[in-house]
Amino acid sequence: MSESIPISEAKKMRSGVNVEAEVIGKGEPRTVNLKSGGTVDVCDATIANGDGTEENQMKLTLWGDDIKAVNVGDKVVIENGYTNEFRGEVSLTKGKFGKMTVNP
């Protein structure tokens, strides 16, 4: 695995993001429509690393089966994830080519 980086650094990146963090919050799942048709469940969790300050916290977007796999208090490792910004908030997702390990 590549070197994990602080969330404060990950927020400035777009792709190839490697983060190890703790899940400190998890919202309720919601169903969204896919561009390709059909629907999928999505859920936002909050992760933190480093000193846990707001600068080292970030939203982690969980899709499908990953929602049930992640709980508050878990450690997660995201490899080759990517970020996007929506309404001024940066969020991280593992995407199609990334990998997420829970409690490694």
CYANA upper distance limits for C-alpha pairs under 8 A (distance plus 0.5 A):
  1 MET  CA     79 GLU  CA      7.83
  2 SER  CA     18 ASN  CA      7.24
  2 SER  CA     79 GLU  CA      8.11
  3 GLU  CA     18 ASN  CA      7.24
  4 SER  CA     18 ASN  CA      5.42
  4 SER  CA     19 VAL  CA      5.22
  4 SER  CA     20 GLU  CA      6.37
  5 ILE  CA      9 GLU  CA      6.98
  5 ILE  CA     10 ALA  CA      7.21
  5 ILE  CA     17 VAL  CA      8.43
  5 ILE  CA     18 ASN  CA      6.75
  5 ILE  CA     19 VAL  CA      5.99
  5 ILE  CA     20 GLU  CA      7.97
  6 PRO  CA     10 ALA  CA      6.97
  6 PRO  CA     19 VAL  CA      7.39
  6 PRO  CA     49 ASN  CA      6.99
  6 PRO  CA     50 GLY  CA      6.76
  6 PRO  CA     56 ASN  CA      7.17
  7 ILE  CA     11 LYS  CA      6.67
  7 ILE  CA     19 VAL  CA      7.44
  7 ILE  CA     48 ALA  CA      7.67
  7 ILE  CA     49 ASN  CA      7.03
  7 ILE  CA     50 GLY  CA      8.25
  7 ILE  CA     55 GLU  CA      7.82
  7 ILE  CA     56 ASN  CA      5.34
  7 ILE  CA     57 GLN  CA      6.80
  7 ILE  CA     58 MET  CA      7.29
  8 SER  CA     12 LYS  CA      7.85
  8 SER  CA     55 GLU  CA      5.98
  8 SER  CA     56 ASN  CA      5.58
  8 SER  CA     57 GLN  CA      8.08
  9 GLU  CA     13 MET  CA      7.49
 10 ALA  CA     14 ARG  CA      8.42
 10 ALA  CA     17 VAL  CA      6.70
 10 ALA  CA     18 ASN  CA      8.33
 10 ALA  CA     19 VAL  CA      8.00
 10 ALA  CA     83 THR  CA      8.35
 11 LYS  CA     58 MET  CA      8.30
 11 LYS  CA     83 THR  CA      7.67
 11 LYS  CA     90 VAL  CA      6.78
 11 LYS  CA     91 SER  CA      8.35
 13 MET  CA     17 VAL  CA      7.45
 13 MET  CA     82 TYR  CA      8.17
 13 MET  CA     83 THR  CA      7.37
 14 ARG  CA     82 TYR  CA      5.91
 14 ARG  CA     83 THR  CA      5.54
 14 ARG  CA     84 ASN  CA      7.31
 15 SER  CA     80 ASN  CA      7.29
 15 SER  CA     81 GLY  CA      6.59
 15 SER  CA     82 TYR  CA      4.69
 15 SER  CA     83 THR  CA      6.95
 16 GLY  CA     79 GLU  CA      7.82
 16 GLY  CA     80 ASN  CA      4.68
 16 GLY  CA     81 GLY  CA      6.10
 16 GLY  CA     82 TYR  CA      6.67
 17 VAL  CA     78 ILE  CA      7.89
 17 VAL  CA     79 GLU  CA      6.84
 17 VAL  CA     80 ASN  CA      5.50
 17 VAL  CA     81 GLY  CA      5.27
 17 VAL  CA     82 TYR  CA      6.22
 17 VAL  CA     83 THR  CA      8.29
 18 ASN  CA     77 VAL  CA      7.87
 18 ASN  CA     78 ILE  CA      5.94
 18 ASN  CA     79 GLU  CA      5.04
 18 ASN  CA     80 ASN  CA      6.20
 18 ASN  CA     81 GLY  CA      6.99
 19 VAL  CA     77 VAL  CA      6.24
 19 VAL  CA     78 ILE  CA      5.72
 19 VAL  CA     79 GLU  CA      7.27
 20 GLU  CA     49 ASN  CA      7.58
 20 GLU  CA     75 LYS  CA      7.69
 20 GLU  CA     76 VAL  CA      6.26
 20 GLU  CA     77 VAL  CA      4.87
 20 GLU  CA     78 ILE  CA      6.91
 21 ALA  CA     47 ILE  CA      6.36
 21 ALA  CA     48 ALA  CA      5.83
 21 ALA  CA     49 ASN  CA      5.30
 21 ALA  CA     75 LYS  CA      6.18
 21 ALA  CA     76 VAL  CA      6.04
 21 ALA  CA     77 VAL  CA      7.08
 22 GLU  CA     47 ILE  CA      5.86
 22 GLU  CA     48 ALA  CA      5.92
 22 GLU  CA     49 ASN  CA      6.89
 22 GLU  CA     72 VAL  CA      8.38
 22 GLU  CA     73 GLY  CA      6.69
 22 GLU  CA     74 ASP  CA      6.25
 22 GLU  CA     75 LYS  CA      4.93
 22 GLU  CA     76 VAL  CA      6.66
 23 VAL  CA     45 ALA  CA      7.32
 23 VAL  CA     46 THR  CA      6.33
 23 VAL  CA     47 ILE  CA      4.93
 23 VAL  CA     48 ALA  CA      7.11
 23 VAL  CA     70 VAL  CA      8.37
 23 VAL  CA     71 ASN  CA      7.38
 23 VAL  CA     72 VAL  CA      5.50
 23 VAL  CA     73 GLY  CA      5.82
 23 VAL  CA     74 ASP  CA      5.99
 23 VAL  CA     75 LYS  CA      6.76
 23 VAL  CA     76 VAL  CA      7.68
 24 ILE  CA     45 ALA  CA      8.08
 24 ILE  CA     46 THR  CA      6.11
 24 ILE  CA     47 ILE  CA      6.07
 24 ILE  CA     48 ALA  CA      7.24
 24 ILE  CA     72 VAL  CA      5.87
 24 ILE  CA     73 GLY  CA      6.56
 25 GLY  CA     45 ALA  CA      5.94
 25 GLY  CA     46 THR  CA      5.37
 25 GLY  CA     47 ILE  CA      7.61
 25 GLY  CA     72 VAL  CA      6.09
 26 LYS  CA     43 CYS  CA      8.00
 26 LYS  CA     44 ASP  CA      6.57
 26 LYS  CA     45 ALA  CA      4.55
 26 LYS  CA     46 THR  CA      6.69
 26 LYS  CA     71 ASN  CA      7.67
 26 LYS  CA     72 VAL  CA      6.94
 27 GLY  CA     43 CYS  CA      6.64
 27 GLY  CA     44 ASP  CA      5.99
 27 GLY  CA     45 ALA  CA      6.47
 28 GLU  CA     43 CYS  CA      6.60
 28 GLU  CA     44 ASP  CA      8.06
 29 PRO  CA     41 ASP  CA      6.68
 29 PRO  CA     42 VAL  CA      5.94
 29 PRO  CA     43 CYS  CA      4.87
 29 PRO  CA     44 ASP  CA      8.05
 29 PRO  CA     67 ILE  CA      8.04
 30 ARG  CA     41 ASP  CA      5.97
 30 ARG  CA     42 VAL  CA      5.96
 30 ARG  CA     43 CYS  CA      6.80
 31 THR  CA     39 THR  CA      6.92
 31 THR  CA     40 VAL  CA      6.07
 31 THR  CA     41 ASP  CA      4.87
 31 THR  CA     42 VAL  CA      6.65
 32 VAL  CA     39 THR  CA      5.99
 32 VAL  CA     40 VAL  CA      6.12
 32 VAL  CA     41 ASP  CA      6.76
 32 VAL  CA     42 VAL  CA      7.48
 33 ASN  CA     37 GLY  CA      7.25
 33 ASN  CA     38 GLY  CA      6.49
 33 ASN  CA     39 THR  CA      4.93
 33 ASN  CA     40 VAL  CA      7.13
 34 LEU  CA     38 GLY  CA      6.14
 34 LEU  CA     39 THR  CA      5.93
 34 LEU  CA     40 VAL  CA      7.50
 40 VAL  CA     63 TRP  CA      7.75
 40 VAL  CA     64 GLY  CA      6.69
 41 ASP  CA     63 TRP  CA      6.52
 41 ASP  CA     64 GLY  CA      5.75
 42 VAL  CA     61 THR  CA      7.53
 42 VAL  CA     62 LEU  CA      6.17
 42 VAL  CA     63 TRP  CA      5.12
 42 VAL  CA     64 GLY  CA      6.80
 42 VAL  CA     67 ILE  CA      7.76
 43 CYS  CA     61 THR  CA      6.42
 43 CYS  CA     62 LEU  CA      5.64
 43 CYS  CA     63 TRP  CA      7.05
 43 CYS  CA     67 ILE  CA      6.90
 44 ASP  CA     59 LYS  CA      6.85
 44 ASP  CA     60 LEU  CA      6.24
 44 ASP  CA     61 THR  CA      5.16
 44 ASP  CA     62 LEU  CA      6.56
 45 ALA  CA     59 LYS  CA      6.21
 45 ALA  CA     60 LEU  CA      5.56
 45 ALA  CA     61 THR  CA      6.80
 45 ALA  CA     62 LEU  CA      7.72
 46 THR  CA     57 GLN  CA      7.31
 46 THR  CA     58 MET  CA      6.19
 46 THR  CA     59 LYS  CA      5.10
 46 THR  CA     60 LEU  CA      6.31
 47 ILE  CA     57 GLN  CA      6.06
 47 ILE  CA     58 MET  CA      5.97
 47 ILE  CA     59 LYS  CA      6.76
 47 ILE  CA     60 LEU  CA      7.01
 48 ALA  CA     52 GLY  CA      5.82
 48 ALA  CA     53 THR  CA      8.34
 48 ALA  CA     56 ASN  CA      6.10
 48 ALA  CA     57 GLN  CA      4.79
 48 ALA  CA     58 MET  CA      7.02
 49 ASN  CA     56 ASN  CA      6.23
 49 ASN  CA     57 GLN  CA      7.29
 50 GLY  CA     56 ASN  CA      6.74
 51 ASP  CA     56 ASN  CA      7.28
 52 GLY  CA     56 ASN  CA      5.90
 52 GLY  CA     57 GLN  CA      6.86
 53 THR  CA     57 GLN  CA      7.05
 54 GLU  CA     58 MET  CA      8.47
 58 MET  CA     90 VAL  CA      7.49
 58 MET  CA     91 SER  CA      6.68
 58 MET  CA     92 LEU  CA      7.79
 59 LYS  CA     90 VAL  CA      7.44
 59 LYS  CA     91 SER  CA      5.14
 59 LYS  CA     92 LEU  CA      6.68
 60 LEU  CA     91 SER  CA      6.13
 60 LEU  CA     92 LEU  CA      5.29
 60 LEU  CA     93 THR  CA      6.30
 61 THR  CA     91 SER  CA      7.12
 61 THR  CA     92 LEU  CA      6.58
 61 THR  CA     93 THR  CA      5.69
 62 LEU  CA     66 ASP  CA      6.19
 62 LEU  CA     67 ILE  CA      5.96
 62 LEU  CA     93 THR  CA      7.28
 63 TRP  CA     67 ILE  CA      6.61
 65 ASP  CA     69 ALA  CA      7.24
 66 ASP  CA     70 VAL  CA      6.92
 69 ALA  CA    102 VAL  CA      7.84
 70 VAL  CA     74 ASP  CA      7.11
 70 VAL  CA    102 VAL  CA      7.33
 74 ASP  CA    102 VAL  CA      7.22
 74 ASP  CA    103 ASN  CA      6.42
 75 LYS  CA    102 VAL  CA      6.39
 75 LYS  CA    103 ASN  CA      5.31
 75 LYS  CA    104 PRO  CA      7.81
 76 VAL  CA    100 MET  CA      7.26
 76 VAL  CA    101 THR  CA      6.16
 76 VAL  CA    102 VAL  CA      5.09
 76 VAL  CA    103 ASN  CA      6.43
 76 VAL  CA    104 PRO  CA      7.84
 77 VAL  CA    100 MET  CA      6.08
 77 VAL  CA    101 THR  CA      5.60
 77 VAL  CA    102 VAL  CA      7.03
 77 VAL  CA    103 ASN  CA      8.44
 77 VAL  CA    104 PRO  CA      7.93
 78 ILE  CA     94 LYS  CA      6.82
 78 ILE  CA     98 GLY  CA      7.67
 78 ILE  CA     99 LYS  CA      6.31
 78 ILE  CA    100 MET  CA      5.12
 78 ILE  CA    101 THR  CA      7.15
 79 GLU  CA     94 LYS  CA      7.68
 79 GLU  CA     98 GLY  CA      6.05
 79 GLU  CA     99 LYS  CA      5.61
 79 GLU  CA    100 MET  CA      6.88
 80 ASN  CA     94 LYS  CA      7.38
 80 ASN  CA     97 PHE  CA      7.45
 80 ASN  CA     98 GLY  CA      5.08
 80 ASN  CA     99 LYS  CA      7.18
 81 GLY  CA     92 LEU  CA      7.26
 81 GLY  CA     93 THR  CA      6.15
 81 GLY  CA     94 LYS  CA      4.70
 81 GLY  CA     95 GLY  CA      6.60
 81 GLY  CA     97 PHE  CA      8.10
 81 GLY  CA     98 GLY  CA      5.53
 81 GLY  CA     99 LYS  CA      7.72
 82 TYR  CA     92 LEU  CA      6.24
 82 TYR  CA     93 THR  CA      6.22
 82 TYR  CA     94 LYS  CA      6.86
 82 TYR  CA     95 GLY  CA      7.26
 83 THR  CA     90 VAL  CA      6.99
 83 THR  CA     91 SER  CA      5.94
 83 THR  CA     92 LEU  CA      4.95
 83 THR  CA     93 THR  CA      6.86
 84 ASN  CA     90 VAL  CA      6.15
 84 ASN  CA     91 SER  CA      6.17
 84 ASN  CA     92 LEU  CA      7.28
 85 GLU  CA     89 GLU  CA      5.87
 85 GLU  CA     90 VAL  CA      4.82
 85 GLU  CA     91 SER  CA      6.77
 86 PHE  CA     90 VAL  CA      7.04
 86 PHE  CA     91 SER  CA      8.32
 94 LYS  CA     98 GLY  CA      5.15
 94 LYS  CA     99 LYS  CA      6.36
 94 LYS  CA    100 MET  CA      6.94
 95 GLY  CA     99 LYS  CA      8.46
